[in-house]
């Protein structure tokens, strides 16, 4: 979890730096949004019923 937070802090820092320089910061904003979704969903999604059902369906389909 520390690595996830460090990555997000780095992206926020880059976003602020580009914003203050008046440059295009949208790439960092999109990256932060995508990474935040995956970073903060990581601890909860694998144990959820939706994910378990999806994983069971994939395993049944493969085997």
GROMACS elastic network, one bead per residue, 0.5 to 0.9 nm:
[ bonds ]
;  ai    aj funct       b0    kb
    1     4     6  0.50829   500
    1     5     6  0.63069   500
    1     6     6  0.85975   500
    1    39     6  0.79108   500
    1    40     6  0.86626   500
    1    43     6  0.87423   500
    2     5     6  0.51210   500
    2     6     6  0.60632   500
    2     7     6  0.85880   500
    3     7     6  0.61353   500
    3     8     6  0.86217   500
    4     7     6  0.51843   500
    4     8     6  0.63197   500
    4     9     6  0.86939   500
    4    35     6  0.83673   500
    4    36     6  0.83231   500
    4    39     6  0.58597   500
    4    40     6  0.82122   500
    5     8     6  0.50651   500
    5     9     6  0.61002   500
    5    10     6  0.85374   500
    5    36     6  0.89536   500
    5    39     6  0.81222   500
    6     9     6  0.50788   500
    6    10     6  0.61227   500
    6    11     6  0.86400   500
    7    10     6  0.50996   500
    7    11     6  0.62663   500
    7    12     6  0.86667   500
    7    32     6  0.87636   500
    7    35     6  0.83766   500
    8    11     6  0.50813   500
    8    12     6  0.61380   500
    8    13     6  0.85416   500
    8    32     6  0.64353   500
    8    35     6  0.74033   500
    8    36     6  0.70355   500
    8    39     6  0.87628   500
    9    12     6  0.50501   500
    9    13     6  0.61028   500
    9    14     6  0.86283   500
   10    13     6  0.50587   500
   10    14     6  0.62309   500
   10    15     6  0.85254   500
   11    14     6  0.50796   500
   11    15     6  0.59953   500
   11    16     6  0.85735   500
   11    28     6  0.62375   500
   11    29     6  0.79436   500
   11    31     6  0.76054   500
   11    32     6  0.60443   500
   12    16     6  0.61221   500
   12    17     6  0.85025   500
   12    28     6  0.77252   500
   12    29     6  0.80747   500
   12    32     6  0.72649   500
   13    16     6  0.52023   500
   13    17     6  0.61024   500
   13    18     6  0.86567   500
   14    17     6  0.50092   500
   14    18     6  0.61397   500
   14    19     6  0.84481   500
   14    25     6  0.81849   500
   14    28     6  0.69871   500
   15    18     6  0.53238   500
   15    19     6  0.60668   500
   15    20     6  0.86430   500
   15    25     6  0.56461   500
   15    26     6  0.80318   500
   15    27     6  0.85213   500
   15    28     6  0.55069   500
   15    29     6  0.66048   500
   15    32     6  0.87503   500
   16    19     6  0.50054   500
   16    20     6  0.60878   500
   16    21     6  0.85716   500
   16    25     6  0.80347   500
   17    20     6  0.53406   500
   17    21     6  0.63149   500
   17    22     6  0.87644   500
   17    23     6  0.88185   500
   17    25     6  0.85168   500
   18    21     6  0.51232   500
   18    22     6  0.62514   500
   18    23     6  0.52537   500
   18    24     6  0.65954   500
   18    25     6  0.54075   500
   18    28     6  0.87380   500
   19    22     6  0.51386   500
   19    23     6  0.59997   500
   19    24     6  0.71767   500
   19    25     6  0.58384   500
   20    23     6  0.76954   500
   21    24     6  0.89252   500
   22    25     6  0.82655   500
   24    27     6  0.74228   500
   24    28     6  0.87927   500
   25    28     6  0.55694   500
   25    29     6  0.64468   500
   25    30     6  0.89563   500
   26    30     6  0.61284   500
   26    31     6  0.84632   500
   27    30     6  0.52449   500
   27    31     6  0.61173   500
   27    32     6  0.85364   500
   28    32     6  0.59376   500
   28    33     6  0.84747   500
   29    32     6  0.51096   500
   29    33     6  0.61762   500
   29    34     6  0.86995   500
   30    33     6  0.50691   500
   30    34     6  0.61950   500
   30    35     6  0.85176   500
   31    34     6  0.52293   500
   31    35     6  0.59633   500
   31    36     6  0.82993   500
   32    35     6  0.51891   500
   32    36     6  0.58013   500
   32    37     6  0.85143   500
   33    36     6  0.52110   500
   33    37     6  0.63336   500
   33    38     6  0.88947   500
   34    37     6  0.53702   500
   34    38     6  0.65695   500
   34    39     6  0.86263   500
   35    38     6  0.52419   500
   35    39     6  0.57735   500
   35    40     6  0.83826   500
   36    39     6  0.50267   500
   36    40     6  0.58868   500
   36    41     6  0.80882   500
   37    40     6  0.57099   500
   37    41     6  0.59549   500
   37    42     6  0.84207   500
   38    41     6  0.51973   500
   38    42     6  0.58569   500
   39    42     6  0.54432   500
   39    43     6  0.80485   500
   40    43     6  0.67638   500
   40    44     6  0.79227   500
   41    44     6  0.55323   500
   41    45     6  0.56592   500
   41    46     6  0.87003   500
   42    45     6  0.57950   500
   42    46     6  0.71038   500
   43    46     6  0.70007   500
   43    47     6  0.80349   500
   44    47     6  0.58841   500
   44    48     6  0.66131   500
   45    48     6  0.52162   500
   45    49     6  0.85090   500
   45    50     6  0.81061   500
   45    51     6  0.63125   500
   45    52     6  0.88809   500
   46    49     6  0.84031   500
   46    50     6  0.87475   500
   46    51     6  0.58327   500
   46    52     6  0.69811   500
   47    50     6  0.86009   500
   47    51     6  0.69948   500
   47    52     6  0.69078   500
   48    51     6  0.54184   500
   48    52     6  0.62598   500
   48    53     6  0.86993   500
   49    52     6  0.50237   500
   49    53     6  0.60758   500
   49    54     6  0.85374   500
   50    53     6  0.52289   500
   50    54     6  0.62211   500
   50    55     6  0.86553   500
   51    55     6  0.60311   500
   51    56     6  0.84626   500
   52    55     6  0.51240   500
   52    56     6  0.60507   500
   52    57     6  0.85278   500
   53    56     6  0.51179   500
   53    57     6  0.61398   500
   53    58     6  0.86768   500
   54    57     6  0.51012   500
   54    58     6  0.62693   500
   54    59     6  0.87043   500
   55    58     6  0.50839   500
   55    59     6  0.61622   500
   55    60     6  0.85274   500
   56    59     6  0.51440   500
   56    60     6  0.60407   500
   56    61     6  0.84666   500
   57    60     6  0.51328   500
   57    61     6  0.60498   500
   57    62     6  0.85882   500
   58    61     6  0.50611   500
   58    62     6  0.61042   500
   58    63     6  0.85511   500
   59    62     6  0.51323   500
   59    63     6  0.59900   500
   60    63     6  0.53232   500
